[in-house]
Amino acid sequence: MKPIHLILAAAMAVSLPSAADAQSKPGAGGRPTIDLKVCNRSGRSATVAVSYVQPGESTFINRGWYDVADGACRDLVTTDNANFYFYADATDGSGRYWKGSHTLCVEYPGPYTFYSTGGSECASGQDTRDFTAFRAEEPGTWTWTLDP
């Protein structure tokens, strides 16, 4: 067999992931993952905090702050747990925020990363904020959109 044919045969033997495979790539525990993303359509820049489980782990981790300019989208983190939480503050001094009813700890000014205690008792230098609870129904990319 000529060298060029070997290269072509080898290239054909390698299977490239399909679009479906890319959206359900396994995490560290072999479970499909969810890529969490934020798109900002609010008319003002914002900063976002997220609480999620890292692939292969079982404890929630809190992370912030991710700056997301108005009109922009930003990939944040990947999880293999369908449940996660978001909170956002506008950065223009307007006092606008996007919240829910699940109290978690954050740190200002950030950035910060720490494991969640699962309650409203925060360490020194931390404050509570009411995060919005979300659930992804399938693996792939899940997007939270900040509206006005």
Buried (B, 14 or more C-beta within 10 A) or exposed (E): EEEEEEEEEEEEEEEEEEEEEEBBBBBEEEBBBBBBBBBBEBBBBBBBBBBBBBBEBEEBBBBBBBBBEBEEEBEBBBBBBBBBBBBBBBBEEEEBBBBBEBBBBBBEEBEBEBEBBEEEEBEEEBEEBBBBEBEBEEBBBBEBEBEE
